[in-house]
Amino acid sequence: MEFSDILRRRQMVRSYTDEPVSDEAVERVLEGLRRAPSAGFSQGHRVVVVTDPKLRQAAADIAEARYVELGFPRWIASAPVHLYVCTREASYHERYNAAEAVRPGYDEIPWPVPFWWFDCGALFMMLTLASLNEGLATGMVSSVYTDELQALGDVVDLPDDVALAGIITVGHEDTSVRMPIPPGAATRKPNSELVEWRRA
Ligand SMILES: Cc1cc2nc3c(=O)[nH]c(=O)nc-3n(C[C@H](O)[C@H](O)[C@H](O)COP(=O)(O)O)c2cc1C
């Protein structure tokens, strides 16, 4: 698939058929993890791959109620693959504190940007685009509630020093399902509102 087509097709999908995704396809998607950038090459990324239907349902049980309230059909457990995008923040502290060059005068750099979350976003997009390249569709499950996000992480028994950013749902889109458009739904802003140039 042309890269420009992959970019054009990038969109969150919230309906999946029961067509399975092969482990081989998931492994190819995970090559995106090997090539993901990380601040200072800290490599704090962690990914948990879930195909077990019980665990997919457990995530849905935690996060799906608000979609149902908005009139969405249930969709989370139907995605055959859940990719838990996680970060180990300690990897960044360890790496930067070991690098004398990046912390002159500091015991710890002040982290004006929490790079561990930034890197999760970059990884999220690499895994998403790699999935599209496999002819698969993706969505995202996160939470605005700390305890709910923690509960989602508990589904896969994350180690104490690893935190969940969100779950990428992966599968084949069920195009027969019509999604409701919530009242007040946003529309895509034109680049003219989002981009500024500073030309000489
Ligand atoms: C950090 C982040 C968290 C998100 N969390 C959720 C979520 O919990 N559930 C969901 O259905 N979509 C979630 N989304 C998807 C956004 O709602 C979606 O990207 C946005 O509405 C634009 O739609 P599009 O991606 O289909 O173009 C999330 C996206 C991002 C980047």
The ligand as an SDF file (V2000), in Angstrom:
LIG
                    3D

 31 33  0  0  0  0  0  0  0  0999 V2000
   -4.4070    9.8810   23.3670 C   0  0  0  0  0  0  0  0  0  0  0  0
   -5.6870    9.4410   22.7200 C   0  0  0  0  0  0  0  0  0  0  0  0
   -6.6730    8.8450   23.4820 C   0  0  0  0  0  0  0  0  0  0  0  0
   -7.8480    8.4070   22.8970 C   0  0  0  0  0  0  0  0  0  0  0  0
   -8.7570    7.7450   23.6410 N   0  0  0  0  0  0  0  0  0  0  0  0
   -9.8130    7.2020   23.0410 C   0  0  0  0  0  0  0  0  0  0  0  0
  -10.7070    6.3870   23.7700 C   0  0  0  0  0  0  0  0  0  0  0  0
  -10.5420    6.1230   24.9560 O   0  0  0  0  0  0  0  0  0  0  0  0
  -11.7650    5.8640   23.0990 N   0  0  0  0  0  0  0  0  0  0  0  0
  -11.9770    6.1050   21.7690 C   0  0  0  0  0  0  0  0  0  0  0  0
  -12.9500    5.5830   21.2440 O   0  0  0  0  0  0  0  0  0  0  0  0
  -11.1600    6.8760   21.0540 N   0  0  0  0  0  0  0  0  0  0  0  0
  -10.0800    7.4250   21.6560 C   0  0  0  0  0  0  0  0  0  0  0  0
   -9.2290    8.1930   20.9340 N   0  0  0  0  0  0  0  0  0  0  0  0
   -9.5230    8.4720   19.5260 C   0  0  0  0  0  0  0  0  0  0  0  0
   -9.9420    9.9120   19.2620 C   0  0  0  0  0  0  0  0  0  0  0  0
  -11.2370   10.1200   19.7590 O   0  0  0  0  0  0  0  0  0  0  0  0
   -9.8850   10.1520   17.7490 C   0  0  0  0  0  0  0  0  0  0  0  0
   -8.5300   10.1030   17.3520 O   0  0  0  0  0  0  0  0  0  0  0  0
  -10.4760   11.4730   17.3360 C   0  0  0  0  0  0  0  0  0  0  0  0
  -11.8390   11.4970   17.6250 O   0  0  0  0  0  0  0  0  0  0  0  0
  -10.2910   11.7290   15.8320 C   0  0  0  0  0  0  0  0  0  0  0  0
  -10.8850   10.6900   15.1080 O   0  0  0  0  0  0  0  0  0  0  0  0
  -10.0220    9.8180   14.0720 P   0  0  0  0  0  0  0  0  0  0  0  0
   -8.8090    9.3520   14.8100 O   0  0  0  0  0  0  0  0  0  0  0  0
  -10.9260    8.6920   13.6640 O   0  0  0  0  0  0  0  0  0  0  0  0
   -9.6510   10.7010   12.9430 O   0  0  0  0  0  0  0  0  0  0  0  0
   -8.0520    8.6250   21.5150 C   0  0  0  0  0  0  0  0  0  0  0  0
   -7.0550    9.2340   20.7490 C   0  0  0  0  0  0  0  0  0  0  0  0
   -5.8750    9.6140   21.3450 C   0  0  0  0  0  0  0  0  0  0  0  0
   -4.8040   10.2230   20.4590 C   0  0  0  0  0  0  0  0  0  0  0  0
  1  2  1  0
  2  3  1  0
  2 30  2  0
  3  4  2  0
  4  5  1  0
  4 28  1  0
  5  6  2  0
  6  7  1  0
  6 13  1  0
  7  8  2  0
  7  9  1  0
  9 10  1  0
 10 11  2  0
 10 12  1  0
 12 13  2  0
 13 14  1  0
 14 15  1  0
 14 28  1  0
 15 16  1  0
 16 17  1  0
 16 18  1  0
 18 19  1  0
 18 20  1  0
 20 21  1  0
 20 22  1  0
 22 23  1  0
 23 24  1  0
 24 25  2  0
 24 26  1  0
 24 27  1  0
 28 29  2  0
 29 30  1  0
 30 31  1  0
M  END
$$$$
